[in-house]
Amino acid sequence: MRFMVIVKSTPDTEKAGAMPTEAELAEMGRFNEQLIKAGVMLSGEGLHGSAKGRRVRYGAKTSVVDGPFVESKELVAGYWIWKCASLEEAVEWAKRAPFRESEVEIRQVHELEDFPAVPDFVKKQTEALAQRQ
């Protein structure tokens, strides 16, 4: 199973634009190395603050809203994609993350098998896209 671990923004990271210290980066690097050695981490990145982002809203008319966005607690500062045997395993890894003041959200990623009646052309297209990555 794959899980997206969503790292929530904090007021410091979002509004103040605070970057991690050298010590924090080193600590995160050690944690990521543990994840990689365990075969858990598939990918992960930090994100720029919402001031550098846009939201595209869909409806009768599509609109684009410039950042920054108001509620920093609802924004994403980064993410990992982990491969774990269960949600419980992902939670155990998340508990070891070197965060002091933050929050993560763990969500299982849909796999093709989760959809009951996937046409063959969609399966082939999905496989072809996965091979390009």
OpenMM code with the backbone's topology and positions (N, CA, C; nanometers):
from openmm import Vec3, app, unit

residues = "MET ARG PHE MET VAL ILE VAL LYS SER THR PRO ASP THR GLU LYS ALA GLY ALA MET PRO THR GLU ALA GLU LEU ALA GLU MET GLY ARG PHE ASN GLU GLN LEU ILE LYS ALA GLY VAL MET LEU SER GLY GLU GLY LEU HIS GLY SER ALA LYS GLY ARG ARG VAL ARG TYR GLY ALA LYS THR SER VAL VAL ASP GLY PRO PHE VAL GLU SER LYS GLU LEU VAL ALA GLY TYR TRP ILE TRP LYS CYS ALA SER LEU GLU GLU ALA VAL GLU TRP ALA LYS ARG ALA PRO PHE ARG GLU SER GLU VAL GLU ILE ARG GLN VAL HIS GLU LEU GLU ASP PHE PRO ALA VAL PRO ASP PHE VAL LYS LYS GLN THR GLU ALA LEU ALA GLN ARG GLN".split()
positions = [
    Vec3(0.0841, -0.1175, 0.0000),
    Vec3(0.0000, 0.0000, 0.0000),
    Vec3(0.0887, 0.1239, 0.0000),
    Vec3(0.0411, 0.2229, -0.0723),
    Vec3(0.1118, 0.3511, -0.0708),
    Vec3(0.0308, 0.4515, 0.0101),
    Vec3(0.1050, 0.5379, 0.0786),
    Vec3(0.0423, 0.6413, 0.1604),
    Vec3(0.1070, 0.7752, 0.1297),
    Vec3(0.0243, 0.8785, 0.1225),
    Vec3(0.0762, 1.0145, 0.1146),
    Vec3(0.0755, 1.0690, 0.2561),
    Vec3(0.1915, 1.1148, 0.2990),
    Vec3(0.2044, 1.1765, 0.4305),
    Vec3(0.2175, 1.3258, 0.4049),
    Vec3(0.1150, 1.3992, 0.4426),
    Vec3(0.1045, 1.5423, 0.4135),
    Vec3(0.1535, 1.6191, 0.5355),
    Vec3(0.2578, 1.6984, 0.5157),
    Vec3(0.3141, 1.7790, 0.6236),
    Vec3(0.2451, 1.9145, 0.6209),
    Vec3(0.1778, 1.9481, 0.7299),
    Vec3(0.1034, 2.0733, 0.7366),
    Vec3(0.1970, 2.1911, 0.7626),
    Vec3(0.1602, 2.3060, 0.7084),
    Vec3(0.2345, 2.4296, 0.7328),
    Vec3(0.2125, 2.4760, 0.8759),
    Vec3(0.3050, 2.5562, 0.9224),
    Vec3(0.2913, 2.6232, 1.0515),
    Vec3(0.2955, 2.7733, 1.0241),
    Vec3(0.2551, 2.8551, 1.1182),
    Vec3(0.2654, 3.0003, 1.0957),
    Vec3(0.4084, 3.0442, 1.0610),
    Vec3(0.5078, 2.9802, 1.1230),
    Vec3(0.6466, 3.0163, 1.0926),
    Vec3(0.6836, 2.9840, 0.9481),
    Vec3(0.6453, 2.8654, 0.9016),
    Vec3(0.6845, 2.8268, 0.7661),
    Vec3(0.6032, 2.9001, 0.6610),
    Vec3(0.4778, 2.9261, 0.6895),
    Vec3(0.3910, 2.9874, 0.5883),
    Vec3(0.4023, 3.1388, 0.5843),
    Vec3(0.3780, 3.2054, 0.6931),
    Vec3(0.3743, 3.3521, 0.6920),
    Vec3(0.5132, 3.4136, 0.7010),
    Vec3(0.5965, 3.3577, 0.7859),
    Vec3(0.7300, 3.4141, 0.8042),
    Vec3(0.8278, 3.3619, 0.7001),
    Vec3(0.7912, 3.2558, 0.6301),
    Vec3(0.8798, 3.1993, 0.5296),
    Vec3(1.0042, 3.1360, 0.5900),
    Vec3(0.9945, 3.0967, 0.7179),
    Vec3(1.1106, 3.0400, 0.7870),
    Vec3(1.1544, 2.9101, 0.7205),
    Vec3(1.2834, 2.9001, 0.6970),
    Vec3(1.3421, 2.7786, 0.6418),
    Vec3(1.3999, 2.6967, 0.7566),
    Vec3(1.4115, 2.5658, 0.7390),
    Vec3(1.4708, 2.4834, 0.8439),
    Vec3(1.6166, 2.5231, 0.8690),
    Vec3(1.6590, 2.5050, 0.9914),
    Vec3(1.7990, 2.5305, 1.0251),
    Vec3(1.8852, 2.4180, 0.9680),
    Vec3(2.0150, 2.4389, 0.9708),
    Vec3(2.1072, 2.3352, 0.9231),
    Vec3(2.0902, 2.2078, 1.0070),
    Vec3(2.0734, 2.2239, 1.1378),
    Vec3(2.0540, 2.1082, 1.2259),
    Vec3(1.9233, 2.0352, 1.1935),
    Vec3(1.8173, 2.1108, 1.1681),
    Vec3(1.6883, 2.0491, 1.1340),
    Vec3(1.6966, 1.9752, 1.0006),
    Vec3(1.7654, 2.0343, 0.9037),
    Vec3(1.7830, 1.9676, 0.7746),
    Vec3(1.8621, 1.8384, 0.7900),
    Vec3(1.9656, 1.8414, 0.8733),
    Vec3(2.0455, 1.7214, 0.8968),
    Vec3(1.9617, 1.6127, 0.9631),
    Vec3(1.8804, 1.6521, 1.0614),
    Vec3(1.7944, 1.5569, 1.1315),
    Vec3(1.6916, 1.4960, 1.0352),
    Vec3(1.6331, 1.5800, 0.9496),
    Vec3(1.5370, 1.5295, 0.8518),
    Vec3(1.6065, 1.4383, 0.7518),
    Vec3(1.7286, 1.4740, 0.7130),
    Vec3(1.8052, 1.3890, 0.6216),
    Vec3(1.8294, 1.2508, 0.6808),
    Vec3(1.8604, 1.2451, 0.8101),
    Vec3(1.8816, 1.1160, 0.8767),
    Vec3(1.7518, 1.0344, 0.8796),
    Vec3(1.6403, 1.1021, 0.9066),
    Vec3(1.5112, 1.0330, 0.9083),
    Vec3(1.4776, 0.9802, 0.7684),
    Vec3(1.4967, 1.0636, 0.6661),
    Vec3(1.4692, 1.0195, 0.5289),
    Vec3(1.5583, 0.9007, 0.4920),
    Vec3(1.6828, 0.9028, 0.5362),
    Vec3(1.7739, 0.7915, 0.5089),
    Vec3(1.7212, 0.6626, 0.5719),
    Vec3(1.6676, 0.6706, 0.6928),
    Vec3(1.6077, 0.5525, 0.7578),
    Vec3(1.4899, 0.5002, 0.6756),
    Vec3(1.4068, 0.5933, 0.6276),
    Vec3(1.2908, 0.5546, 0.5462),
    Vec3(1.3355, 0.4851, 0.4177),
    Vec3(1.4380, 0.5392, 0.3542),
    Vec3(1.4880, 0.4823, 0.2283),
    Vec3(1.5473, 0.3440, 0.2537),
    Vec3(1.6309, 0.3310, 0.3567),
    Vec3(1.6930, 0.2014, 0.3879),
    Vec3(1.5889, 0.0954, 0.4200),
    Vec3(1.4774, 0.1357, 0.4798),
    Vec3(1.3694, 0.0423, 0.5138),
    Vec3(1.2796, 0.0116, 0.3942),
    Vec3(1.3027, 0.0799, 0.2808),
    Vec3(1.2192, 0.0582, 0.1624),
    Vec3(1.0831, 0.1242, 0.1718),
    Vec3(1.0704, 0.2230, 0.2598),
    Vec3(0.9419, 0.2888, 0.2834),
    Vec3(0.9249, 0.4120, 0.1948),
    Vec3(1.0261, 0.4964, 0.1876),
    Vec3(1.0133, 0.6250, 0.1171),
    Vec3(1.0280, 0.6069, -0.0331),
    Vec3(0.9235, 0.6452, -0.1051),
    Vec3(0.9260, 0.6435, -0.2512),
    Vec3(0.9600, 0.7814, -0.3062),
    Vec3(0.9113, 0.8855, -0.2408),
    Vec3(0.9443, 1.0224, -0.2796),
    Vec3(0.9056, 1.1159, -0.1661),
    Vec3(0.9513, 1.2388, -0.1754),
    Vec3(0.9169, 1.3385, -0.0752),
    Vec3(0.9818, 1.4706, -0.1097),
    Vec3(0.9111, 1.5779, -0.0842),
    Vec3(0.9602, 1.7120, -0.1157),
    Vec3(0.8984, 1.8124, -0.0206),
    Vec3(0.9692, 1.9219, -0.0001),
    Vec3(0.9125, 2.0372, 0.0687),
    Vec3(0.8548, 2.1314, -0.0353),
    Vec3(0.7611, 2.2132, 0.0060),
    Vec3(0.6948, 2.3049, -0.0864),
    Vec3(0.7186, 2.4500, -0.0459),
    Vec3(0.7257, 2.5378, -0.1455),
    Vec3(0.7322, 2.6814, -0.1186),
    Vec3(0.6011, 2.7242, -0.0521),
    Vec3(0.6033, 2.8375, 0.0156),
    Vec3(0.4835, 2.8917, 0.0792),
    Vec3(0.3753, 2.9256, -0.0228),
    Vec3(0.2547, 2.9407, 0.0260),
    Vec3(0.1402, 2.9641, -0.0633),
    Vec3(0.1478, 3.0980, -0.1356),
    Vec3(0.2312, 3.1908, -0.0878),
    Vec3(0.2460, 3.3192, -0.1569),
    Vec3(0.2967, 3.2982, -0.2993),
    Vec3(0.3659, 3.1878, -0.3214),
    Vec3(0.4175, 3.1574, -0.4549),
    Vec3(0.3250, 3.0628, -0.5311),
    Vec3(0.2057, 3.0389, -0.4776),
    Vec3(0.1148, 2.9435, -0.5390),
    Vec3(-0.0123, 3.0075, -0.5920),
    Vec3(-0.0942, 2.9266, -0.6516),
    Vec3(-0.2246, 2.9658, -0.7040),
    Vec3(-0.3241, 2.8559, -0.6712),
    Vec3(-0.4495, 2.8939, -0.6615),
    Vec3(-0.5593, 2.7981, -0.6514),
    Vec3(-0.6461, 2.8146, -0.7748),
    Vec3(-0.6807, 2.7047, -0.8344),
    Vec3(-0.7720, 2.7058, -0.9484),
    Vec3(-0.9048, 2.6522, -0.8973),
    Vec3(-1.0083, 2.7347, -0.9090),
    Vec3(-1.1420, 2.6969, -0.8630),
    Vec3(-1.2296, 2.6667, -0.9833),
    Vec3(-1.2997, 2.5547, -0.9730),
    Vec3(-1.3849, 2.5100, -1.0828),
    Vec3(-1.5308, 2.5313, -1.0471),
    Vec3(-1.6074, 2.5586, -1.1441),
    Vec3(-1.7503, 2.5785, -1.1267),
    Vec3(-1.8067, 2.6223, -1.2597),
    Vec3(-1.9122, 2.7044, -1.2559),
    Vec3(-1.9693, 2.7565, -1.3802),
    Vec3(-1.8621, 2.8321, -1.4582),
    Vec3(-1.7735, 2.8983, -1.3828),
    Vec3(-1.6609, 2.9689, -1.4429),
    Vec3(-1.5354, 2.9288, -1.3653),
    Vec3(-1.4297, 2.8929, -1.4359),
    Vec3(-1.3040, 2.8591, -1.3710),
    Vec3(-1.2318, 2.9877, -1.3354),
    Vec3(-1.1811, 2.9935, -1.2115),
    Vec3(-1.1093, 3.1126, -1.1690),
    Vec3(-0.9774, 3.0734, -1.1042),
    Vec3(-0.8858, 3.1687, -1.1017),
    Vec3(-0.7548, 3.1476, -1.0411),
    Vec3(-0.7371, 3.2515, -0.9312),
    Vec3(-0.6963, 3.2040, -0.8133),
    Vec3(-0.6755, 3.2914, -0.6985),
    Vec3(-0.5272, 3.2882, -0.6629),
    Vec3(-0.4670, 3.4059, -0.6523),
    Vec3(-0.3265, 3.4158, -0.6141),
    Vec3(-0.3105, 3.3940, -0.4648),
    Vec3(-0.1972, 3.3325, -0.4239),
    Vec3(-0.1619, 3.3204, -0.2826),
    Vec3(-0.1067, 3.4526, -0.2355),
    Vec3(-0.0831, 3.4720, -0.1095),
    Vec3(-0.0903, 3.3714, -0.0041),
    Vec3(-0.2340, 3.3448, 0.0382),
    Vec3(-0.2528, 3.2272, 0.0961),
    Vec3(-0.3846, 3.1853, 0.1409),
    Vec3(-0.3950, 3.2049, 0.2919),
    Vec3(-0.5145, 3.2262, 0.3412),
    Vec3(-0.5368, 3.2735, 0.4775),
    Vec3(-0.5014, 3.1717, 0.5860),
    Vec3(-0.5589, 3.0561, 0.5847),
    Vec3(-0.5450, 2.9606, 0.6953),
    Vec3(-0.4205, 2.8749, 0.6811),
    Vec3(-0.3135, 2.9121, 0.7496),
    Vec3(-0.1894, 2.8359, 0.7370),
    Vec3(-0.2040, 2.6932, 0.7889),
    Vec3(-0.2924, 2.6692, 0.8845),
    Vec3(-0.3081, 2.5341, 0.9380),
    Vec3(-0.3699, 2.4386, 0.8362),
    Vec3(-0.4281, 2.4921, 0.7316),
    Vec3(-0.4884, 2.4089, 0.6283),
    Vec3(-0.3980, 2.3920, 0.5065),
    Vec3(-0.2788, 2.4486, 0.5100),
    Vec3(-0.1893, 2.4445, 0.3953),
    Vec3(-0.0868, 2.3331, 0.4094),
    Vec3(-0.0309, 2.2929, 0.2971),
    Vec3(0.0655, 2.1851, 0.2916),
    Vec3(0.2059, 2.2430, 0.2757),
    Vec3(0.2978, 2.1995, 0.3610),
    Vec3(0.4366, 2.2453, 0.3543),
    Vec3(0.5256, 2.1456, 0.2808),
    Vec3(0.4821, 2.0211, 0.2725),
    Vec3(0.5606, 1.9185, 0.2059),
    Vec3(0.4868, 1.7862, 0.2104),
    Vec3(0.5507, 1.6846, 0.1545),
    Vec3(0.4854, 1.5536, 0.1512),
    Vec3(0.5893, 1.4434, 0.1338),
    Vec3(0.5496, 1.3240, 0.1679),
    Vec3(0.6214, 1.2019, 0.1345),
    Vec3(0.5213, 1.1080, 0.0679),
    Vec3(0.5716, 1.0192, -0.0145),
    Vec3(0.4957, 0.9025, -0.0586),
    Vec3(0.5693, 0.7832, 0.0002),
    Vec3(0.4991, 0.7076, 0.0840),
    Vec3(0.5579, 0.5923, 0.1513),
    Vec3(0.4899, 0.4647, 0.1063),
    Vec3(0.5661, 0.3572, 0.1029),
    Vec3(0.5105, 0.2248, 0.0781),
    Vec3(0.5184, 0.1482, 0.2088),
    Vec3(0.4023, 0.1165, 0.2647),
    Vec3(0.3942, 0.0476, 0.3927),
    Vec3(0.2942, -0.0669, 0.3811),
    Vec3(0.3077, -0.1631, 0.4691),
    Vec3(0.2164, -0.2779, 0.4689),
    Vec3(0.0779, -0.2414, 0.5205),
    Vec3(0.0701, -0.1337, 0.6006),
    Vec3(-0.0583, -0.0973, 0.6597),
    Vec3(-0.0563, 0.0499, 0.7014),
    Vec3(-0.1731, 0.1015, 0.7313),
    Vec3(-0.1844, 0.2365, 0.7854),
    Vec3(-0.1122, 0.2449, 0.9196),
    Vec3(-0.1225, 0.1410, 0.9982),
    Vec3(-0.0576, 0.1397, 1.1289),
    Vec3(0.0948, 0.1537, 1.1146),
    Vec3(0.1535, 0.0871, 1.0151),
    Vec3(0.2977, 0.1001, 0.9926),
    Vec3(0.3326, 0.2439, 0.9542),
    Vec3(0.2513, 0.3052, 0.8687),
    Vec3(0.2749, 0.4443, 0.8292),
    Vec3(0.2674, 0.5367, 0.9507),
    Vec3(0.1721, 0.5117, 1.0384),
    Vec3(0.1592, 0.5926, 1.1608),
    Vec3(0.2837, 0.5770, 1.2474),
    Vec3(0.3334, 0.4553, 1.2605),
    Vec3(0.4536, 0.4334, 1.3421),
    Vec3(0.5736, 0.5079, 1.2854),
    Vec3(0.5888, 0.5092, 1.1540),
    Vec3(0.6972, 0.5868, 1.0926),
    Vec3(0.6755, 0.7358, 1.1169),
    Vec3(0.5523, 0.7819, 1.1020),
    Vec3(0.5232, 0.9251, 1.1200),
    Vec3(0.5542, 0.9707, 1.2626),
    Vec3(0.5330, 0.8844, 1.3592),
    Vec3(0.5619, 0.9194, 1.4985),
    Vec3(0.7114, 0.9437, 1.5211),
    Vec3(0.7952, 0.8911, 1.4330),
    Vec3(0.9395, 0.9067, 1.4449),
    Vec3(0.9924, 1.0300, 1.3715),
    Vec3(0.9067, 1.0988, 1.2960),
    Vec3(0.9507, 1.2174, 1.2205),
    Vec3(1.0041, 1.3229, 1.3165),
    Vec3(1.1094, 1.3925, 1.2777),
    Vec3(1.1735, 1.4882, 1.3684),
    Vec3(1.1083, 1.6256, 1.3729),
    Vec3(0.9774, 1.6296, 1.3860),
    Vec3(0.9080, 1.7578, 1.3938),
    Vec3(0.8896, 1.7983, 1.5390),
    Vec3(0.8971, 1.9281, 1.5647),
    Vec3(0.8738, 1.9806, 1.6990),
    Vec3(0.7328, 2.0395, 1.7089),
    Vec3(0.6981, 2.1214, 1.6118),
    Vec3(0.5682, 2.1903, 1.6100),
    Vec3(0.5101, 2.1758, 1.4704),
    Vec3(0.4350, 2.0730, 1.4474),
    Vec3(0.3765, 2.0532, 1.3156),
    Vec3(0.2684, 1.9479, 1.3271),
    Vec3(0.2187, 1.9073, 1.2144),
    Vec3(0.1176, 1.8036, 1.2083),
    Vec3(0.1302, 1.7374, 1.0726),
    Vec3(0.1089, 1.6077, 1.0669),
    Vec3(0.1028, 1.5393, 0.9387),
    Vec3(-0.0322, 1.4710, 0.9261),
    Vec3(-0.0727, 1.4529, 0.8033),
    Vec3(-0.1951, 1.3785, 0.7722),
    Vec3(-0.1525, 1.2628, 0.6842),
    Vec3(-0.2033, 1.1442, 0.7118),
    Vec3(-0.1669, 1.0250, 0.6357),
    Vec3(-0.2894, 0.9775, 0.5605),
    Vec3(-0.2741, 0.9664, 0.4287),
    Vec3(-0.3864, 0.9230, 0.3438),
    Vec3(-0.3395, 0.8124, 0.2502),
    Vec3(-0.4169, 0.7051, 0.2411),
    Vec3(-0.3815, 0.5964, 0.1507),
    Vec3(-0.4048, 0.6411, 0.0063),
    Vec3(-0.3115, 0.6058, -0.0793),
    Vec3(-0.3204, 0.6376, -0.2216),
    Vec3(-0.4013, 0.5275, -0.2897),
    Vec3(-0.4948, 0.5655, -0.3747),
    Vec3(-0.5715, 0.4658, -0.4499),
    Vec3(-0.4801, 0.3901, -0.5437),
    Vec3(-0.5045, 0.2618, -0.5521),
    Vec3(-0.4367, 0.1761, -0.6488),
    Vec3(-0.5407, 0.1361, -0.7527),
    Vec3(-0.4952, 0.0960, -0.8676),
    Vec3(-0.5853, 0.0578, -0.9763),
    Vec3(-0.6847, -0.0499, -0.9306),
    Vec3(-0.6375, -0.1410, -0.8454),
    Vec3(-0.7216, -0.2506, -0.7971),
    Vec3(-0.8390, -0.2019, -0.7118),
    Vec3(-0.8329, -0.0780, -0.6634),
    Vec3(-0.9408, -0.0244, -0.5801),
    Vec3(-1.0677, 0.0052, -0.6609),
    Vec3(-1.0540, 0.0129, -0.7914),
    Vec3(-1.1671, 0.0456, -0.8767),
    Vec3(-1.2192, -0.0827, -0.9401),
    Vec3(-1.3474, -0.1138, -0.9185),
    Vec3(-1.4002, -0.2441, -0.9578),
    Vec3(-1.3990, -0.2741, -1.1083),
    Vec3(-1.4370, -0.1816, -1.1889),
    Vec3(-1.4526, -0.2126, -1.3314),
    Vec3(-1.3665, -0.1194, -1.4171),
    Vec3(-1.2364, -0.1389, -1.4088),
    Vec3(-1.1456, -0.0541, -1.4852),
    Vec3(-1.1306, -0.1120, -1.6256),
    Vec3(-1.1627, -0.0349, -1.7288),
    Vec3(-1.1464, -0.0835, -1.8666),
    Vec3(-0.9989, -0.1144, -1.8967),
    Vec3(-0.9754, -0.2078, -1.9853),
    Vec3(-0.8386, -0.2482, -2.0202),
    Vec3(-0.7541, -0.1316, -2.0690),
    Vec3(-0.8131, -0.0389, -2.1453),
    Vec3(-0.7332, 0.0722, -2.1971),
    Vec3(-0.6825, 0.1620, -2.0838),
    Vec3(-0.7592, 0.1733, -1.9758),
    Vec3(-0.7145, 0.2527, -1.8609),
    Vec3(-0.6002, 0.1810, -1.7899),
    Vec3(-0.6100, 0.0472, -1.7752),
    Vec3(-0.5024, -0.0307, -1.7148),
    Vec3(-0.3727, -0.0141, -1.7936),
    Vec3(-0.3825, -0.0244, -1.9264),
    Vec3(-0.2635, -0.0109, -2.0114),
    Vec3(-0.2050, 0.1296, -2.0025),
    Vec3(-0.2912, 0.2281, -2.0020),
    Vec3(-0.2463, 0.3667, -1.9914),
    Vec3(-0.1767, 0.3909, -1.8577),
    Vec3(-0.2326, 0.3393, -1.7501),
    Vec3(-0.1743, 0.3540, -1.6173),
    Vec3(-0.0380, 0.2859, -1.6097),
    Vec3(-0.0274, 0.1657, -1.6652),
    Vec3(0.1001, 0.0935, -1.6662),
    Vec3(0.2047, 0.1693, -1.7476),
    Vec3(0.1646, 0.2238, -1.8614),
    Vec3(0.2584, 0.2986, -1.9449),
    Vec3(0.3088, 0.4247, -1.8730),
    Vec3(0.2194, 0.4937, -1.8030),
    Vec3(0.2608, 0.6112, -1.7266),
    Vec3(0.3570, 0.5747, -1.6138),
    Vec3(0.3301, 0.4630, -1.5473),
    Vec3(0.4170, 0.4195, -1.4370),
    Vec3(0.5565, 0.3851, -1.4875),
    Vec3(0.5663, 0.3317, -1.6071),
    Vec3(0.6976, 0.2973, -1.6625),
    Vec3(0.7794, 0.4218, -1.6978),
    Vec3(0.7141, 0.5309, -1.7269),
    Vec3(0.7844, 0.6564, -1.7613),
    Vec3(0.8440, 0.7242, -1.6390),
    Vec3(0.7921, 0.6940, -1.5226),
    Vec3(0.8369, 0.7631, -1.4007),
    Vec3(0.9700, 0.7133, -1.3540),
] * unit.nanometer
topology = app.Topology()
chain = topology.addChain("A")
for resn in residues:
    res = topology.addResidue(resn, chain)
    for name in ("N", "CA", "C"):
        topology.addAtom(name, app.Element.getBySymbol(name[0]), res)
